[in-house]
Amino acid sequence: MLPACSTTLPPVPKPPARFAQLGQMVAPQKIFTLSDGAKIPARLWPAAQPRAILLALHGFNDSRDAWESSAPFFAAHGVTVVAPDQRGFGQAPQRGGWAGTTRMVEDVRDEVVQLQQAYPQTPLYLVGESMGGAVLMQLMAQPDAPHVAGTILLAPAVWNFSWATDLPLRVMAQLFPNSLVTGRELPVHEVASDNIMALARLYYDPLTLRATRLQALQGLVTLMKQAALAAPRLHGPVLCVYGDHDQLVPPTAMVPVWQRMPAGTRLDLISGGHHLLLRDRQGARVMQDLLSWINTPENWLPSGGDSAAAAWLATGVGEAGAEKQDVPLPVLPAMLDRLVQ
């Protein structure tokens, strides 16, 4: 069936008239020119008197708009947010393709250098959601990882898939790299957030990818495995936030990574949290935790996520045999077209 699959990305859907703002295209306020000459657009939320800079990376098939609901909070509290498209997504080069882990990591390294040159006296923090978190793990596990004030991982895309999942996808991606899958092909229905309007914005956003090339999907699986294996080698202060209702990265994938992270890594469990933690209806709890860790890293997190994480791990959740290890990988946000208008 795969050769018959379309290789042309689907058109942007039009939202219902009374929700026209969900389809808004927001122009970038900043352009990064990278070491290979690529132009990377970014959105910018400046703080009046910045005490910190946050370089924010989005997830798979998402874009710079992933931060539009949370960035104003940080800017109002003295943290400037810079959110670029990652290569292959949004309006960055190779839209719909897969640039590869090495190139994506080097893109972030270039952006870090430019921001540290632009704000030499202001601490720089890195934050990555899902795929963005996996890219940061690869960057910060390298021997020459950049010196930054801290790294924040929001439900990072980590999963050491078995060969039974990886091999068939690898073969299909080699044979039909440009064939598109949408998520409807899979016998699963995953919930990325309990905030229906946030999901609707993600779906109708013109920058969102609603279908995935097999080449990109196989690249994501490889990145997830690489990130999971990189966990013990992370450099610098790290805060890792995870929701116990995450259906895209299950406990059997996250817990082994938590257990292998360096001593001193701050673990934050959000009770009732889904994969898109900042866009959940209780996203304000996550924002407060991030701000607290940036401003007073020695203090307990306001949500109580420190103790919640310790208690959750003590129950044995995520251990081998606790639940099925490999399930069909969800392809989001293509599945969001099931939303009721």
Secondary structure by P-SEA (a helix, b strand, c coil): cccccccccccccccccccccccbbbbbccccccccbbbbbbccccccccccccbbbbccccccccccccaaaaaaacbbbbbbbcccccccccccccccaaaaaaaaaaaaaaaaaacccbbbbbbbcaaaaaaaaaaaaccccccccbbbbcccccccccccccaaaaaaaaaccccccccccccbbbbccccaaaaaaaaacccccccccaaaaaaaaaaaaaaaaaccccccbbbbbbbcccccccccccaaaaaaccccbbbbbbccccccccccccaaaaaaaaaaaacccccccccaaaaaaaaaaaacccccccccccccccccccccccccc
